[in-house]
């Protein structure tokens, strides 16, 4: 699957705007409450301690790929094609 990186950059900038605080300051990592919500829905594993990564669950991987294809796919290609 190829992605339109301009769309990806735009989406990332939009997410940074969502989580902006202190007049333009943003964290480089994702919002903890949002990550916790994804974990509670069974879409990602729980980050423990100082881990800087999580795993997508089976359902999380399927949904993530569907969304990536929907929002960022090039030429209307779908996941798995």
PDB file of N, CA, C and O in Angstrom:
ATOM      1  N   UNK A   1       0.842  -1.174   0.000  1.00  0.00           N
ATOM      2  CA  UNK A   1       0.000   0.000   0.000  1.00  0.00           C
ATOM      3  C   UNK A   1       0.887   1.236   0.000  1.00  0.00           C
ATOM      4  O   UNK A   1       1.816   1.345   0.801  1.00  0.00           O
ATOM      5  N   UNK A   2       0.602   2.146  -0.883  1.00  0.00           N
ATOM      6  CA  UNK A   2       1.296   3.425  -0.902  1.00  0.00           C
ATOM      7  C   UNK A   2       0.361   4.486  -0.334  1.00  0.00           C
ATOM      8  O   UNK A   2      -0.853   4.437  -0.533  1.00  0.00           O
ATOM      9  N   UNK A   3       0.949   5.444   0.374  1.00  0.00           N
ATOM     10  CA  UNK A   3       0.162   6.499   0.994  1.00  0.00           C
ATOM     11  C   UNK A   3       0.564   7.856   0.440  1.00  0.00           C
ATOM     12  O   UNK A   3       1.723   8.075   0.085  1.00  0.00           O
ATOM     13  N   UNK A   4      -0.391   8.755   0.369  1.00  0.00           N
ATOM     14  CA  UNK A   4      -0.158  10.135  -0.026  1.00  0.00           C
ATOM     15  C   UNK A   4       0.402  10.853   1.203  1.00  0.00           C
ATOM     16  O   UNK A   4      -0.346  11.192   2.120  1.00  0.00           O
ATOM     17  N   UNK A   5       1.694  11.081   1.221  1.00  0.00           N
ATOM     18  CA  UNK A   5       2.345  11.625   2.405  1.00  0.00           C
ATOM     19  C   UNK A   5       1.918  13.062   2.707  1.00  0.00           C
ATOM     20  O   UNK A   5       2.016  13.499   3.853  1.00  0.00           O
ATOM     21  N   UNK A   6       1.459  13.786   1.727  1.00  0.00           N
ATOM     22  CA  UNK A   6       0.941  15.123   2.013  1.00  0.00           C
ATOM     23  C   UNK A   6      -0.326  15.034   2.862  1.00  0.00           C
ATOM     24  O   UNK A   6      -0.535  15.853   3.757  1.00  0.00           O
ATOM     25  N   UNK A   7      -1.173  14.037   2.582  1.00  0.00           N
ATOM     26  CA  UNK A   7      -2.372  13.816   3.394  1.00  0.00           C
ATOM     27  C   UNK A   7      -1.987  13.377   4.807  1.00  0.00           C
ATOM     28  O   UNK A   7      -2.608  13.798   5.783  1.00  0.00           O
ATOM     29  N   UNK A   8      -0.960  12.530   4.913  1.00  0.00           N
ATOM     30  CA  UNK A   8      -0.489  12.067   6.223  1.00  0.00           C
ATOM     31  C   UNK A   8       0.024  13.258   7.030  1.00  0.00           C
ATOM     32  O   UNK A   8      -0.313  13.401   8.205  1.00  0.00           O
ATOM     33  N   UNK A   9       0.838  14.112   6.406  1.00  0.00           N
ATOM     34  CA  UNK A   9       1.359  15.289   7.100  1.00  0.00           C
ATOM     35  C   UNK A   9       0.228  16.195   7.558  1.00  0.00           C
ATOM     36  O   UNK A   9       0.269  16.727   8.667  1.00  0.00           O
ATOM     37  N   UNK A  10      -0.780  16.374   6.715  1.00  0.00           N
ATOM     38  CA  UNK A  10      -1.916  17.214   7.067  1.00  0.00           C
ATOM     39  C   UNK A  10      -2.667  16.634   8.263  1.00  0.00           C
ATOM     40  O   UNK A  10      -3.062  17.370   9.167  1.00  0.00           O
ATOM     41  N   UNK A  11      -2.861  15.318   8.268  1.00  0.00           N
ATOM     42  CA  UNK A  11      -3.572  14.674   9.375  1.00  0.00           C
ATOM     43  C   UNK A  11      -2.764  14.794  10.666  1.00  0.00           C
ATOM     44  O   UNK A  11      -3.328  15.047  11.731  1.00  0.00           O
ATOM     45  N   UNK A  12      -1.462  14.615  10.578  1.00  0.00           N
ATOM     46  CA  UNK A  12      -0.614  14.732  11.764  1.00  0.00           C
ATOM     47  C   UNK A  12      -0.660  16.163  12.298  1.00  0.00           C
ATOM     48  O   UNK A  12      -0.763  16.371  13.507  1.00  0.00           O
ATOM     49  N   UNK A  13      -0.585  17.137  11.413  1.00  0.00           N
ATOM     50  CA  UNK A  13      -0.669  18.529  11.839  1.00  0.00           C
ATOM     51  C   UNK A  13      -2.013  18.803  12.507  1.00  0.00           C
ATOM     52  O   UNK A  13      -2.077  19.527  13.501  1.00  0.00           O
ATOM     53  N   UNK A  14      -3.090  18.227  11.964  1.00  0.00           N
ATOM     54  CA  UNK A  14      -4.413  18.381  12.569  1.00  0.00           C
ATOM     55  C   UNK A  14      -4.433  17.787  13.978  1.00  0.00           C
ATOM     56  O   UNK A  14      -4.993  18.390  14.894  1.00  0.00           O
ATOM     57  N   UNK A  15      -3.829  16.613  14.159  1.00  0.00           N
ATOM     58  CA  UNK A  15      -3.769  15.993  15.484  1.00  0.00           C
ATOM     59  C   UNK A  15      -2.951  16.849  16.446  1.00  0.00           C
ATOM     60  O   UNK A  15      -3.317  16.989  17.613  1.00  0.00           O
ATOM     61  N   UNK A  16      -1.857  17.418  15.971  1.00  0.00           N
ATOM     62  CA  UNK A  16      -1.072  18.312  16.825  1.00  0.00           C
ATOM     63  C   UNK A  16      -1.919  19.507  17.250  1.00  0.00           C
ATOM     64  O   UNK A  16      -1.808  19.979  18.382  1.00  0.00           O
ATOM     65  N   UNK A  17      -2.763  19.996  16.347  1.00  0.00           N
ATOM     66  CA  UNK A  17      -3.657  21.089  16.680  1.00  0.00           C
ATOM     67  C   UNK A  17      -4.668  20.699  17.737  1.00  0.00           C
ATOM     68  O   UNK A  17      -5.016  21.510  18.595  1.00  0.00           O
ATOM     69  N   UNK A  18      -5.145  19.464  17.683  1.00  0.00           N
ATOM     70  CA  UNK A  18      -6.102  18.974  18.678  1.00  0.00           C
ATOM     71  C   UNK A  18      -5.491  19.004  20.073  1.00  0.00           C
ATOM     72  O   UNK A  18      -6.151  19.384  21.039  1.00  0.00           O
ATOM     73  N   UNK A  19      -4.217  18.597  20.174  1.00  0.00           N
ATOM     74  CA  UNK A  19      -3.581  18.438  21.480  1.00  0.00           C
ATOM     75  C   UNK A  19      -2.648  19.586  21.861  1.00  0.00           C
ATOM     76  O   UNK A  19      -1.849  19.453  22.788  1.00  0.00           O
ATOM     77  N   UNK A  20      -2.744  20.699  21.161  1.00  0.00           N
ATOM     78  CA  UNK A  20      -1.920  21.887  21.443  1.00  0.00           C
ATOM     79  C   UNK A  20      -2.271  22.451  22.820  1.00  0.00           C
ATOM     80  O   UNK A  20      -3.428  22.430  23.239  1.00  0.00           O
ATOM     81  N   UNK A  21      -1.267  22.945  23.501  1.00  0.00           N
ATOM     82  CA  UNK A  21      -1.471  23.624  24.781  1.00  0.00           C
ATOM     83  C   UNK A  21      -0.412  24.716  24.909  1.00  0.00           C
ATOM     84  O   UNK A  21       0.550  24.745  24.141  1.00  0.00           O
ATOM     85  N   UNK A  22      -0.586  25.600  25.864  1.00  0.00           N
ATOM     86  CA  UNK A  22       0.365  26.688  26.105  1.00  0.00           C
ATOM     87  C   UNK A  22       0.685  27.489  24.853  1.00  0.00           C
ATOM     88  O   UNK A  22       1.846  27.770  24.558  1.00  0.00           O
ATOM     89  N   UNK A  23      -0.370  27.855  24.117  1.00  0.00           N
ATOM     90  CA  UNK A  23      -0.212  28.743  22.963  1.00  0.00           C
ATOM     91  C   UNK A  23       0.742  28.204  21.895  1.00  0.00           C
ATOM     92  O   UNK A  23       1.660  28.902  21.464  1.00  0.00           O
ATOM     93  N   UNK A  24       0.520  26.973  21.479  1.00  0.00           N
ATOM     94  CA  UNK A  24       1.292  26.412  20.368  1.00  0.00           C
ATOM     95  C   UNK A  24       2.250  25.298  20.737  1.00  0.00           C
ATOM     96  O   UNK A  24       2.884  24.727  19.849  1.00  0.00           O
ATOM     97  N   UNK A  25       2.379  24.970  21.997  1.00  0.00           N
ATOM     98  CA  UNK A  25       3.253  23.869  22.407  1.00  0.00           C
ATOM     99  C   UNK A  25       2.511  22.556  22.202  1.00  0.00           C
ATOM    100  O   UNK A  25       1.318  22.458  22.493  1.00  0.00           O
ATOM    101  N   UNK A  26       3.215  21.552  21.704  1.00  0.00           N
ATOM    102  CA  UNK A  26       2.629  20.215  21.521  1.00  0.00           C
ATOM    103  C   UNK A  26       3.643  19.147  21.910  1.00  0.00           C
ATOM    104  O   UNK A  26       4.848  19.335  21.743  1.00  0.00           O
ATOM    105  N   UNK A  27       3.156  18.041  22.422  1.00  0.00           N
ATOM    106  CA  UNK A  27       4.019  16.899  22.720  1.00  0.00           C
ATOM    107  C   UNK A  27       4.295  16.135  21.440  1.00  0.00           C
ATOM    108  O   UNK A  27       3.465  16.117  20.531  1.00  0.00           O
ATOM    109  N   UNK A  28       5.458  15.503  21.364  1.00  0.00           N
ATOM    110  CA  UNK A  28       5.832  14.708  20.188  1.00  0.00           C
ATOM    111  C   UNK A  28       5.155  13.341  20.199  1.00  0.00           C
ATOM    112  O   UNK A  28       5.089  12.677  19.165  1.00  0.00           O
ATOM    113  N   UNK A  29       4.667  12.924  21.325  1.00  0.00           N
ATOM    114  CA  UNK A  29       4.015  11.618  21.437  1.00  0.00           C
ATOM    115  C   UNK A  29       2.507  11.820  21.525  1.00  0.00           C
ATOM    116  O   UNK A  29       2.030  12.936  21.729  1.00  0.00           O
ATOM    117  N   UNK A  30       1.769  10.738  21.370  1.00  0.00           N
ATOM    118  CA  UNK A  30       0.316  10.822  21.399  1.00  0.00           C
ATOM    119  C   UNK A  30      -0.209  11.042  22.806  1.00  0.00           C
ATOM    120  O   UNK A  30       0.422  10.655  23.790  1.00  0.00           O
ATOM    121  N   UNK A  31      -1.359  11.660  22.884  1.00  0.00           N
ATOM    122  CA  UNK A  31      -2.042  11.956  24.124  1.00  0.00           C
ATOM    123  C   UNK A  31      -2.317  10.670  24.905  1.00  0.00           C
ATOM    124  O   UNK A  31      -2.862   9.715  24.353  1.00  0.00           O
ATOM    125  N   UNK A  32      -1.941  10.641  26.193  1.00  0.00           N
ATOM    126  CA  UNK A  32      -2.087   9.443  27.017  1.00  0.00           C
ATOM    127  C   UNK A  32      -3.537   9.008  27.150  1.00  0.00           C
ATOM    128  O   UNK A  32      -3.833   7.816  27.066  1.00  0.00           O
ATOM    129  N   UNK A  33      -4.443   9.950  27.355  1.00  0.00           N
ATOM    130  CA  UNK A  33      -5.856   9.594  27.527  1.00  0.00           C
ATOM    131  C   UNK A  33      -6.406   8.942  26.264  1.00  0.00           C
ATOM    132  O   UNK A  33      -7.194   8.000  26.339  1.00  0.00           O
ATOM    133  N   UNK A  34      -5.990   9.444  25.107  1.00  0.00           N
ATOM    134  CA  UNK A  34      -6.445   8.861  23.844  1.00  0.00           C
ATOM    135  C   UNK A  34      -5.879   7.463  23.666  1.00  0.00           C
ATOM    136  O   UNK A  34      -6.581   6.552  23.228  1.00  0.00           O
ATOM    137  N   UNK A  35      -4.607   7.295  24.006  1.00  0.00           N
ATOM    138  CA  UNK A  35      -3.995   5.958  23.914  1.00  0.00           C
ATOM    139  C   UNK A  35      -4.686   4.991  24.877  1.00  0.00           C
ATOM    140  O   UNK A  35      -4.936   3.836  24.532  1.00  0.00           O
ATOM    141  N   UNK A  36      -4.992   5.466  26.082  1.00  0.00           N
ATOM    142  CA  UNK A  36      -5.709   4.621  27.047  1.00  0.00           C
ATOM    143  C   UNK A  36      -7.079   4.215  26.503  1.00  0.00           C
ATOM    144  O   UNK A  36      -7.510   3.078  26.691  1.00  0.00           O
ATOM    145  N   UNK A  37      -7.761   5.140  25.832  1.00  0.00           N
ATOM    146  CA  UNK A  37      -9.075   4.828  25.263  1.00  0.00           C
ATOM    147  C   UNK A  37      -8.959   3.758  24.184  1.00  0.00           C
ATOM    148  O   UNK A  37      -9.796   2.859  24.110  1.00  0.00           O
ATOM    149  N   UNK A  38      -7.928   3.847  23.348  1.00  0.00           N
ATOM    150  CA  UNK A  38      -7.722   2.819  22.320  1.00  0.00           C
ATOM    151  C   UNK A  38      -7.415   1.467  22.960  1.00  0.00           C
ATOM    152  O   UNK A  38      -7.849   0.430  22.457  1.00  0.00           O
ATOM    153  N   UNK A  39      -6.674   1.472  24.062  1.00  0.00           N
ATOM    154  CA  UNK A  39      -6.386   0.230  24.782  1.00  0.00           C
ATOM    155  C   UNK A  39      -7.668  -0.360  25.362  1.00  0.00           C
ATOM    156  O   UNK A  39      -7.904  -1.564  25.256  1.00  0.00           O
ATOM    157  N   UNK A  40      -8.491   0.481  25.972  1.00  0.00           N
ATOM    158  CA  UNK A  40      -9.748   0.018  26.571  1.00  0.00           C
ATOM    159  C   UNK A  40     -10.679  -0.587  25.526  1.00  0.00           C
ATOM    160  O   UNK A  40     -11.486  -1.460  25.845  1.00  0.00           O
ATOM    161  N   UNK A  41     -10.573  -0.128  24.280  1.00  0.00           N
ATOM    162  CA  UNK A  41     -11.384  -0.661  23.185  1.00  0.00           C
ATOM    163  C   UNK A  41     -10.761  -1.915  22.571  1.00  0.00           C
ATOM    164  O   UNK A  41     -11.326  -2.502  21.648  1.00  0.00           O
ATOM    165  N   UNK A  42      -9.596  -2.325  23.084  1.00  0.00           N
ATOM    166  CA  UNK A  42      -8.952  -3.537  22.591  1.00  0.00           C
ATOM    167  C   UNK A  42      -8.215  -3.368  21.271  1.00  0.00           C
ATOM    168  O   UNK A  42      -7.964  -4.354  20.577  1.00  0.00           O
ATOM    169  N   UNK A  43      -7.865  -2.142  20.912  1.00  0.00           N
ATOM    170  CA  UNK A  43      -7.213  -1.895  19.624  1.00  0.00           C
ATOM    171  C   UNK A  43      -5.694  -1.842  19.716  1.00  0.00           C
ATOM    172  O   UNK A  43      -5.005  -2.056  18.719  1.00  0.00           O
ATOM    173  N   UNK A  44      -5.162  -1.558  20.914  1.00  0.00           N
ATOM    174  CA  UNK A  44      -3.713  -1.549  21.133  1.00  0.00           C
ATOM    175  C   UNK A  44      -3.408  -2.190  22.479  1.00  0.00           C
ATOM    176  O   UNK A  44      -4.277  -2.299  23.344  1.00  0.00           O
ATOM    177  N   UNK A  45      -2.148  -2.614  22.641  1.00  0.00           N
ATOM    178  CA  UNK A  45      -1.714  -3.123  23.932  1.00  0.00           C
ATOM    179  C   UNK A  45      -1.440  -1.943  24.855  1.00  0.00           C
ATOM    180  O   UNK A  45      -1.309  -0.806  24.401  1.00  0.00           O
ATOM    181  N   UNK A  46      -1.357  -2.213  26.116  1.00  0.00           N
ATOM    182  CA  UNK A  46      -1.092  -1.168  27.117  1.00  0.00           C
ATOM    183  C   UNK A  46       0.403  -0.905  27.179  1.00  0.00           C
ATOM    184  O   UNK A  46       1.197  -1.843  27.250  1.00  0.00           O
ATOM    185  N   UNK A  47       0.788   0.353  27.154  1.00  0.00           N
ATOM    186  CA  UNK A  47       2.192   0.726  27.342  1.00  0.00           C
ATOM    187  C   UNK A  47       2.503   0.618  28.829  1.00  0.00           C
ATOM    188  O   UNK A  47       1.808   1.204  29.659  1.00  0.00           O
ATOM    189  N   UNK A  48       3.532  -0.118  29.156  1.00  0.00           N
ATOM    190  CA  UNK A  48       3.924  -0.289  30.553  1.00  0.00           C
ATOM    191  C   UNK A  48       5.208   0.470  30.827  1.00  0.00           C
ATOM    192  O   UNK A  48       6.138   0.449  30.021  1.00  0.00           O
ATOM    193  N   UNK A  49       5.254   1.136  31.962  1.00  0.00           N
ATOM    194  CA  UNK A  49       6.473   1.809  32.389  1.00  0.00           C
ATOM    195  C   UNK A  49       7.008   2.782  31.366  1.00  0.00           C
ATOM    196  O   UNK A  49       6.308   3.699  30.937  1.00  0.00           O
ATOM    197  N   UNK A  50       8.262   2.579  30.974  1.00  0.00           N
ATOM    198  CA  UNK A  50       8.939   3.512  30.094  1.00  0.00           C
ATOM    199  C   UNK A  50       8.915   3.089  28.632  1.00  0.00           C
ATOM    200  O   UNK A  50       9.622   3.671  27.810  1.00  0.00           O
ATOM    201  N   UNK A  51       8.114   2.087  28.298  1.00  0.00           N
ATOM    202  CA  UNK A  51       8.002   1.664  26.915  1.00  0.00           C
ATOM    203  C   UNK A  51       7.576   2.822  26.042  1.00  0.00           C
ATOM    204  O   UNK A  51       6.710   3.611  26.420  1.00  0.00           O
ATOM    205  N   UNK A  52       8.180   2.923  24.878  1.00  0.00           N
ATOM    206  CA  UNK A  52       7.814   3.997  23.957  1.00  0.00           C
ATOM    207  C   UNK A  52       6.966   3.496  22.799  1.00  0.00           C
ATOM    208  O   UNK A  52       6.656   4.258  21.883  1.00  0.00           O
ATOM    209  N   UNK A  53       6.585   2.214  22.831  1.00  0.00           N
ATOM    210  CA  UNK A  53       5.764   1.691  21.750  1.00  0.00           C
ATOM    211  C   UNK A  53       4.698   0.761  22.315  1.00  0.00           C
ATOM    212  O   UNK A  53       4.803   0.259  23.435  1.00  0.00           O
ATOM    213  N   UNK A  54       3.673   0.553  21.503  1.00  0.00           N
ATOM    214  CA  UNK A  54       2.614  -0.403  21.801  1.00  0.00           C
ATOM    215  C   UNK A  54       2.422  -1.246  20.543  1.00  0.00           C
ATOM    216  O   UNK A  54       2.942  -0.914  19.478  1.00  0.00           O
ATOM    217  N   UNK A  55       1.681  -2.323  20.675  1.00  0.00           N
ATOM    218  CA  UNK A  55       1.334  -3.149  19.526  1.00  0.00           C
ATOM    219  C   UNK A  55      -0.130  -2.960  19.195  1.00  0.00           C
ATOM    220  O   UNK A  55      -0.964  -2.800  20.086  1.00  0.00           O
ATOM    221  N   UNK A  56      -0.438  -2.979  17.903  1.00  0.00           N
ATOM    222  CA  UNK A  56      -1.826  -3.043  17.473  1.00  0.00           C
ATOM    223  C   UNK A  56      -2.305  -4.467  17.699  1.00  0.00           C
ATOM    224  O   UNK A  56      -1.572  -5.419  17.431  1.00  0.00           O
ATOM    225  N   UNK A  57      -3.523  -4.618  18.187  1.00  0.00           N
ATOM    226  CA  UNK A  57      -4.115  -5.945  18.300  1.00  0.00           C
ATOM    227  C   UNK A  57      -4.580  -6.363  16.902  1.00  0.00           C
ATOM    228  O   UNK A  57      -4.468  -5.582  15.957  1.00  0.00           O
ATOM    229  N   UNK A  58      -5.089  -7.558  16.765  1.00  0.00           N
ATOM    230  CA  UNK A  58      -5.617  -7.993  15.470  1.00  0.00           C
ATOM    231  C   UNK A  58      -6.700  -7.047  14.957  1.00  0.00           C
ATOM    232  O   UNK A  58      -6.664  -6.613  13.805  1.00  0.00           O
ATOM    233  N   UNK A  59      -7.667  -6.730  15.828  1.00  0.00           N
ATOM    234  CA  UNK A  59      -8.722  -5.786  15.450  1.00  0.00           C
ATOM    235  C   UNK A  59      -8.150  -4.397  15.187  1.00  0.00           C
ATOM    236  O   UNK A  59      -8.572  -3.707  14.259  1.00  0.00           O
ATOM    237  N   UNK A  60      -7.193  -3.996  16.009  1.00  0.00           N
ATOM    238  CA  UNK A  60      -6.574  -2.690  15.837  1.00  0.00           C
ATOM    239  C   UNK A  60      -5.834  -2.575  14.518  1.00  0.00           C
ATOM    240  O   UNK A  60      -5.906  -1.544  13.848  1.00  0.00           O
ATOM    241  N   UNK A  61      -5.120  -3.633  14.143  1.00  0.00           N
ATOM    242  CA  UNK A  61      -4.376  -3.627  12.880  1.00  0.00           C
ATOM    243  C   UNK A  61      -5.339  -3.540  11.697  1.00  0.00           C
ATOM    244  O   UNK A  61      -5.117  -2.765  10.766  1.00  0.00           O
ATOM    245  N   UNK A  62      -6.399  -4.331  11.735  1.00  0.00           N
ATOM    246  CA  UNK A  62      -7.384  -4.313  10.655  1.00  0.00           C
ATOM    247  C   UNK A  62      -7.995  -2.923  10.505  1.00  0.00           C
ATOM    248  O   UNK A  62      -8.067  -2.385   9.399  1.00  0.00           O
ATOM    249  N   UNK A  63      -8.428  -2.353  11.606  1.00  0.00           N
ATOM    250  CA  UNK A  63      -9.067  -1.034  11.565  1.00  0.00           C
ATOM    251  C   UNK A  63      -8.075   0.057  11.164  1.00  0.00           C
ATOM    252  O   UNK A  63      -8.424   0.951  10.393  1.00  0.00           O
ATOM    253  N   UNK A  64      -6.857  -0.004  11.673  1.00  0.00           N
ATOM    254  CA  UNK A  64      -5.834   0.985  11.336  1.00  0.00           C
ATOM    255  C   UNK A  64      -5.535   0.972   9.846  1.00  0.00           C
ATOM    256  O   UNK A  64      -5.408   2.029   9.228  1.00  0.00           O
ATOM    257  N   UNK A  65      -5.421  -0.216   9.266  1.00  0.00           N
ATOM    258  CA  UNK A  65      -5.131  -0.323   7.835  1.00  0.00           C
ATOM    259  C   UNK A  65      -6.315   0.158   6.996  1.00  0.00           C
ATOM    260  O   UNK A  65      -6.126   0.797   5.961  1.00  0.00           O
ATOM    261  N   UNK A  66      -7.533  -0.150   7.442  1.00  0.00           N
ATOM    262  CA  UNK A  66      -8.722   0.339   6.732  1.00  0.00           C
ATOM    263  C   UNK A  66      -8.739   1.865   6.715  1.00  0.00           C
ATOM    264  O   UNK A  66      -8.982   2.483   5.678  1.00  0.00           O
ATOM    265  N   UNK A  67      -8.479   2.461   7.874  1.00  0.00           N
ATOM    266  CA  UNK A  67      -8.493   3.917   7.976  1.00  0.00           C
ATOM    267  C   UNK A  67      -7.355   4.554   7.177  1.00  0.00           C
ATOM    268  O   UNK A  67      -7.545   5.587   6.535  1.00  0.00           O
ATOM    269  N   UNK A  68      -6.177   3.937   7.218  1.00  0.00           N
ATOM    270  CA  UNK A  68      -5.045   4.466   6.458  1.00  0.00           C
ATOM    271  C   UNK A  68      -5.353   4.445   4.967  1.00  0.00           C
ATOM    272  O   UNK A  68      -5.068   5.410   4.258  1.00  0.00           O
ATOM    273  N   UNK A  69      -5.937   3.345   4.489  1.00  0.00           N
ATOM    274  CA  UNK A  69      -6.294   3.255   3.067  1.00  0.00           C
ATOM    275  C   UNK A  69      -7.377   4.276   2.717  1.00  0.00           C
ATOM    276  O   UNK A  69      -7.307   4.931   1.677  1.00  0.00           O
ATOM    277  N   UNK A  70      -8.365   4.404   3.579  1.00  0.00           N
ATOM    278  CA  UNK A  70      -9.468   5.328   3.339  1.00  0.00           C
ATOM    279  C   UNK A  70      -8.988   6.778   3.263  1.00  0.00           C
ATOM    280  O   UNK A  70      -9.377   7.518   2.360  1.00  0.00           O
ATOM    281  N   UNK A  71      -8.157   7.171   4.196  1.00  0.00           N
ATOM    282  CA  UNK A  71      -7.758   8.576   4.303  1.00  0.00           C
ATOM    283  C   UNK A  71      -6.504   8.942   3.524  1.00  0.00           C
ATOM    284  O   UNK A  71      -6.349  10.090   3.106  1.00  0.00           O
ATOM    285  N   UNK A  72      -5.602   7.977   3.323  1.00  0.00           N
ATOM    286  CA  UNK A  72      -4.303   8.318   2.757  1.00  0.00           C
ATOM    287  C   UNK A  72      -3.902   7.512   1.530  1.00  0.00           C
ATOM    288  O   UNK A  72      -2.836   7.755   0.964  1.00  0.00           O
ATOM    289  N   UNK A  73      -4.733   6.553   1.102  1.00  0.00           N
ATOM    290  CA  UNK A  73      -4.388   5.712  -0.038  1.00  0.00           C
ATOM    291  C   UNK A  73      -4.236   6.533  -1.318  1.00  0.00           C
ATOM    292  O   UNK A  73      -4.920   7.537  -1.517  1.00  0.00           O
ATOM    293  N   UNK A  74      -3.334   6.089  -2.167  1.00  0.00           N
ATOM    294  CA  UNK A  74      -3.104   6.750  -3.452  1.00  0.00           C
ATOM    295  C   UNK A  74      -3.944   6.069  -4.509  1.00  0.00           C
ATOM    296  O   UNK A  74      -3.985   4.840  -4.576  1.00  0.00           O
ATOM    297  N   UNK A  75      -4.622   6.864  -5.344  1.00  0.00           N
ATOM    298  CA  UNK A  75      -5.423   6.373  -6.474  1.00  0.00           C
ATOM    299  C   UNK A  75      -6.534   5.427  -6.045  1.00  0.00           C
ATOM    300  O   UNK A  75      -6.893   4.512  -6.786  1.00  0.00           O
ATOM    301  N   UNK A  76      -7.073   5.639  -4.865  1.00  0.00           N
ATOM    302  CA  UNK A  76      -8.219   4.838  -4.429  1.00  0.00           C
ATOM    303  C   UNK A  76      -7.900   3.395  -4.133  1.00  0.00           C
ATOM    304  O   UNK A  76      -8.818   2.580  -4.042  1.00  0.00           O
ATOM    305  N   UNK A  77      -6.614   3.035  -3.975  1.00  0.00           N
ATOM    306  CA  UNK A  77      -6.269   1.659  -3.672  1.00  0.00           C
ATOM    307  C   UNK A  77      -6.726   1.310  -2.283  1.00  0.00           C
ATOM    308  O   UNK A  77      -6.693   2.156  -1.390  1.00  0.00           O
ATOM    309  N   UNK A  78      -7.146   0.099  -2.082  1.00  0.00           N
ATOM    310  CA  UNK A  78      -7.598  -0.347  -0.768  1.00  0.00           C
ATOM    311  C   UNK A  78      -6.527  -1.225  -0.148  1.00  0.00           C
ATOM    312  O   UNK A  78      -5.659  -1.756  -0.840  1.00  0.00           O
ATOM    313  N   UNK A  79      -6.601  -1.368   1.154  1.00  0.00           N
ATOM    314  CA  UNK A  79      -5.647  -2.206   1.873  1.00  0.00           C
ATOM    315  C   UNK A  79      -5.655  -3.614   1.297  1.00  0.00           C
ATOM    316  O   UNK A  79      -6.709  -4.159   0.969  1.00  0.00           O
ATOM    317  N   UNK A  80      -4.486  -4.184   1.181  1.00  0.00           N
ATOM    318  CA  UNK A  80      -4.373  -5.546   0.677  1.00  0.00           C
ATOM    319  C   UNK A  80      -4.302  -5.674  -0.826  1.00  0.00           C
ATOM    320  O   UNK A  80      -4.131  -6.781  -1.338  1.00  0.00           O
ATOM    321  N   UNK A  81      -4.428  -4.567  -1.555  1.00  0.00           N
ATOM    322  CA  UNK A  81      -4.360  -4.624  -3.016  1.00  0.00           C
ATOM    323  C   UNK A  81      -2.965  -4.338  -3.497  1.00  0.00           C
ATOM    324  O   UNK A  81      -2.714  -4.341  -4.702  1.00  0.00           O
TER     325      UNK A  81
END
